[in-house]
Amino acid sequence: MTLEILTPEKKIFSGDVYGVQLPGINGLFEVLDKHAPLVSALKEGKLKILKDKTSNTVSYSIHGGFVEVLNNKTTVLVEGADEL
């Protein structure tokens, strides 16, 4: 699936990934390849990009925002993000 992470200032990440773990307002959830369409609010917390099925990951501390999943593309819009 394709993942984009955007802030008001710049694009933080763009590329093909295995999945992404997100801090939803009701708890942590994961989006994988061919996930059903979804829109959700995100709270401040840790976003983890799963680059492949092994333990190859990249993590960011995000400051809240929204995620949209549509047509195997996940777009994360956040107020700010810092790589961990």
Secondary structure, DSSP 8 states (H G I E B T S, - for coil): -EEEEE-SS-EEEEEE-SEEEEEETTEEEEEETT---EEEEEEEEEEEEE-SSSS-EEEEEEEEEEEEEETTEEEEEES-EEE-
